[in-house]
Amino acid sequence: MYKKYFVNTGIVSKEVWLYGSLVIVFICISYWLERREREEVLEERNKGRGRTANQLALGVMVVSIAVSSIFNSQHEVGKVKSKSVLSTSLDSGKIGTNKGEIAPDFELRSITGDNIQLSDLRGKTVILNFWATWCPPCRAEMPEMQKFYENNKNNNVEILAVNLTNSERGSDAVNDFVKNKGVTFKVVLDEQGEIGNLYGAITIPTSYIIDKNGVIRDKYIGPMSYETMDRMISGIQ
């Protein structure tokens, strides 16, 4: 999870080489200027040439540093994108977690041991819910979600509950909770916390309403009632 904060050693070595080379060039230019000044007879001409060459050397350094900074920034942006967009089967459309954007795809292990991928649910309206067993609003929300699922599972409605397992005591606590609450919809384990971070699930429960084409149509922070889910789902079907 912390890899994105590490500095790329390849980029550092290039910058060190670049800056070192520029320092050597600058020293050589300064030495040449000093020698020229001793050889020149006219002081004003010496000063004029000195200023021109110094400005040239300074300009070279500024441009080089700027180019290096841009290169490094572009590399970091590319790295963040490759980290955030875990996978997608779509060739068009903007991927993101805002309304109207395509929900980033991911694959996680379920409490039953099989792998579930978000894109596998394409063609259904999905309630993507982020939760934890220690969260009181999440616990209060579960019976409402289970009731809604039972009444709508035959209407191409799916609930995918992503448990923030990295904040739990372990997966056994999740299994026990699901069993005791009689939850029958899909529950997957975010053991590294990457998907929760990707979707910005800072406050839980957080839910996304995703349509049949994989597009986010709504976002809800806090516990949902049966009526809330029914209203949001009915609005896009």
C-alpha positions in Angstrom: 0.0 0.0 0.0 2.9 2.3 0.6 4.8 1.6 -2.6 3.3 4.7 -4.3 5.2 6.9 -1.8 8.6 5.4 -2.7 11.0 7.4 -4.9 11.9 5.7 -8.2 15.6 5.0 -8.1 15.9 5.2 -11.9 14.6 8.8 -12.0 16.9 9.8 -9.1 20.0 8.5 -10.9 19.1 10.4 -14.1 18.6 13.6 -12.2 21.9 13.2 -10.3 23.7 12.6 -13.6 22.0 15.6 -15.2 22.7 18.0 -12.4 26.3 16.8 -12.1 26.9 17.3 -15.8 25.4 20.8 -15.6 27.6 21.7 -12.7 30.7 20.6 -14.7 29.6 22.6 -17.7 28.9 25.7 -15.6 32.4 25.4 -14.0 34.0 25.1 -17.5 32.1 28.1 -18.8 33.1 30.2 -15.7 36.8 29.2 -16.1 36.6 30.2 -19.8 35.0 33.5 -18.9 37.7 34.3 -16.3 40.4 33.5 -18.8 38.8 35.7 -21.4 38.5 38.6 -19.0 42.2 38.5 -18.3 43.0 38.5 -22.1 40.6 41.2 -23.1 41.9 44.7 -23.1 38.7 46.7 -22.9 37.0 46.4 -19.6 33.5 47.3 -20.9 33.7 44.6 -23.6 34.8 42.1 -21.0 31.9 42.9 -18.8 29.4 42.7 -21.7 30.7 39.4 -22.8 30.8 38.1 -19.3 27.2 39.0 -18.7 26.1 37.4 -22.0 27.9 34.1 -21.3 26.7 34.0 -17.7 23.1 34.5 -18.8 23.5 31.7 -21.3 24.9 29.3 -18.7 22.2 30.2 -16.3 19.5 29.8 -18.9 20.9 26.3 -19.8 20.6 25.3 -16.1 17.1 26.7 -15.6 15.8 25.0 -18.8 17.4 21.7 -17.9 16.1 21.7 -14.4 12.6 22.6 -15.7 12.7 19.7 -18.2 13.8 17.3 -15.5 11.0 18.4 -13.2 8.4 18.0 -15.9 9.7 14.5 -16.8 9.6 13.5 -13.1 6.1 14.9 -12.7 4.8 13.1 -15.8 6.3 9.9 -14.4 4.6 10.3 -11.1 1.2 11.0 -12.7 1.5 7.9 -14.9 2.4 5.9 -11.8 -0.7 7.1 -9.9 -2.9 6.3 -12.8 -1.6 2.8 -13.2 -2.1 2.3 -9.4 -5.6 3.7 -9.3 -7.1 2.0 -12.4 -6.6 -1.6 -11.4 -8.3 -3.0 -14.5 -11.0 -2.3 -17.0 -12.6 -4.1 -19.9 -13.8 -0.9 -21.5 -12.1 0.9 -24.4 -13.8 4.2 -24.0 -15.4 6.4 -21.3 -13.7 8.2 -18.3 -12.9 5.9 -15.4 -13.3 7.4 -11.9 -15.4 7.5 -8.8 -17.6 10.5 -9.6 -21.2 10.5 -10.9 -21.3 9.8 -14.6 -17.9 8.0 -14.6 -17.2 4.3 -15.1 -16.5 2.6 -11.8 -12.9 1.3 -11.6 -12.8 -2.4 -12.0 -11.3 -4.7 -9.4 -11.2 -8.3 -8.2 -11.3 -9.5 -4.6 -11.7 -12.8 -2.8 -15.1 -13.4 -1.3 -15.8 -14.9 2.1 -16.7 -18.2 0.3 -13.2 -18.3 -1.2 -14.0 -17.5 -4.8 -12.8 -14.4 -6.7 -15.4 -11.8 -7.7 -14.7 -9.1 -10.2 -16.9 -6.0 -10.4 -17.1 -6.1 -14.2 -18.6 -9.6 -13.9 -21.7 -8.0 -12.6 -22.1 -5.9 -15.8 -25.7 -6.0 -17.0 -27.0 -5.7 -13.4 -27.7 -2.6 -11.2 -25.1 -2.8 -8.4 -25.0 -1.4 -4.9 -21.3 -1.3 -4.1 -21.0 -0.9 -0.3 -17.9 -0.3 1.8 -18.3 -1.4 5.4 -16.7 -3.0 8.5 -18.1 -5.1 11.4 -16.9 -2.7 14.1 -18.9 0.2 12.4 -22.3 0.8 14.2 -24.0 2.4 11.2 -22.8 -0.4 9.0 -24.2 -3.0 11.4 -27.5 -1.1 11.5 -27.6 -1.0 7.7 -27.1 -4.7 7.1 -30.6 -5.9 7.8 -32.0 -3.2 5.5 -29.7 -4.2 2.7 -30.5 -7.9 3.2 -34.2 -7.2 3.0 -33.8 -5.1 -0.1 -31.6 -7.8 -1.8 -34.2 -10.5 -1.1 -36.9 -8.5 -2.7 -34.9 -7.3 -5.7 -32.4 -10.0 -6.6 -34.7 -11.3 -9.3 -34.8 -7.8 -10.9 -31.2 -7.7 -12.0 -30.1 -6.0 -8.8 -26.9 -7.1 -7.0 -25.2 -6.0 -3.8 -21.5 -6.2 -3.5 -20.3 -5.5 0.0 -16.6 -4.7 0.3 -15.4 -5.3 3.8 -12.4 -3.2 4.8 -10.6 -6.3 6.2 -7.4 -4.5 6.9 -9.2 -2.7 9.7 -10.7 -5.8 11.2 -9.4 -8.3 13.7 -9.3 -10.8 10.8 -11.5 -12.5 8.2 -13.0 -14.8 10.8 -14.7 -11.8 12.4 -16.3 -11.0 9.0 -17.4 -14.6 8.5 -19.0 -14.7 11.9 -20.8 -11.4 11.4 -22.2 -12.4 8.0 -23.4 -15.7 9.3 -25.0 -14.3 12.4 -26.8 -11.6 10.4 -28.0 -14.0 7.7 -26.4 -12.1 4.9 -26.8 -13.8 1.5 -25.5 -11.1 -0.9 -21.9 -11.0 -2.1 -19.3 -10.0 0.5 -15.6 -9.6 -0.5 -12.5 -8.9 1.5 -10.4 -5.8 0.9 -7.4 -7.2 2.9 -4.9 -4.6 1.8 -7.3 -1.6 1.9 -6.5 -0.7 -1.7 -10.0 -0.8 -3.1 -11.3 1.3 -0.2 -8.6 3.9 -0.8 -9.3 3.8 -4.6 -13.0 4.6 -4.0 -12.3 7.1 -1.2 -14.2 5.2 1.4 -13.0 7.4 4.3 -16.4 7.5 6.1 -18.2 4.2 6.3 -20.6 3.0 5.3 -20.2 4.5 1.8 -22.2 3.2 -1.1 -22.1 3.6 -4.9 -25.0 3.0 -7.2 -23.7 1.6 -10.5 -25.9 1.0 -13.5 -26.0 -1.9 -15.9 -23.3 -0.3 -18.1 -20.9 0.1 -15.1 -21.5 3.9 -14.8 -21.8 5.4 -11.3 -25.2 7.0 -11.0 -25.2 8.0 -7.3 -23.1 8.0 -4.1 -24.4 7.7 -0.6 -22.5 8.3 2.6 -24.0 6.9 5.8 -26.4 4.0 6.5 -29.1 3.4 3.9 -32.6 2.5 4.7 -34.8 0.2 2.5 -36.6 3.3 1.2 -33.3 5.0 0.3 -32.1 2.1 -1.7 -35.5 1.6 -3.4 -35.6 5.3 -4.4 -32.0 5.3 -5.9 -32.4 2.1 -7.7 -35.9 3.0 -9.1 -34.4 6.2 -10.4 -32.1 4.5 -12.9 -34.1 1.4 -13.9 
